[in-house]
Amino acid sequence: MGFLKGMGPGIVVVLSWLGTGDFISSAVSGSTYGYALIWTLVLAVGSRYFIVSTMSKYQLCNAVGDRTILDGYRRLWKGFPLYIGITTSILGFVYVSFLLVAAGTALNHLADGLIHLGDWGTAAWAVVAAAAATCLAFLKRTHYRGLEILAQLTMAALVVCFLVALIGTGVDLSAFVKGFAFDLPPGESGYITAVTTAVALIGAVGGSAANLLYPYLMHEKGWRGPEFRRLQRYDLITGTTVMFGLVLAVWVVAAETLHGTGASVDSEQGLVLMMERAVGPVGPTLMWLAIFFVVFDNIVTQPRVFVQMLAESIYKSRPDRLRRLQAKSPDTATEQLHHTDKLFKSVLLFIMLTPVIFSFPFAPDLIVLTLLGNGLSVVTVPALMVGLVAITMRKDLMLPGQANRWWENLVLAGIGAIGIWATYELVVAIVGTVSHG
């Protein structure tokens, strides 16, 4: 019971992973390819657990007093944290762009019977979601507990939604088992091809910026020191297991309702059709509620953590800036000083508000934004993976018995290679599409 009461970051970060494309990507895969690409989901979830657990191990079990994973990366190169801070902030902007579109789309569908805003409905509701999320993101003391409550409500909504959908569709066990074969079916023209879909599922495995959220949420929870390592493992196992179950449920529902029927999830109407066939008239309402809660939780969580990493990376390269902040706010804890920094506030506001323009009628479709945004997250693969292996294999940086064993380094290297392969496939797929279009 003590472990259950102490859990939290795992559930919060699961929604971040779902919101950054896993939900849409699994629906696209299930509708387009049936059960054929399930092996990519298994690979993605297992690899993500291993990577995030290794990051958490360094943060909890290093022998040199480093508070966060960024401190470890700085031991390799002083500019490493700044590189991570800048790239994750850019990716944060990309994530919020399609998250706000998803939130606006969900609210527009939910309110359509009461308030009809026409072509600008998604944009109007995206502005509402952005404003509400911004207010929550700037809270200091009650922020984390509020996130836990929001995450728990969201998880309950998701579980109910897709349990009902699964009961309505059932599972083709024979096709399900065959889906674990390492098969990559031929793709179609356009962005949504087998390769692009596979990249959206496993491309970000090795170095997704979203993987960095867990160590920071863990730090915000107050887990510091090796005594929290066991609790952290249980928490992360629980979170990743729940995520796998939810994404698999979405995949199965899409495969059973749309695959082979000539319909697919290549627009938001595909999602509506999927849930109508699975649950009936109430299905789309359940789905839009689930999508809204997931993406809203992400809009509150992700930009704040990414910009916090940017601020901390600047403090590490320019400690005089941190000293000035301490002098101005002597009663503020060091880990909260970024809240007093104008740079943190201005960048966070920019990332949370300006992506609203992608919800305008002339902007790309929600599905395309989600897939491409998720694929672009692979830009951090080489740096994050090389750095992670380098710091966790060093016995002088880790507590006795905590440095990586040879097989752990081998697994991390393999995951990194998959991420680099995914980067290459993404570039080739997009260049090929552009050259033919």
Summary of the structure (lengths in Angstrom):
residues: 437
radius of gyration: 21.1
end to end distance: 57.4
largest distance: 65.9
contacts: 1584
relative contact order: 0.21
helix: 78%
strand: 0%
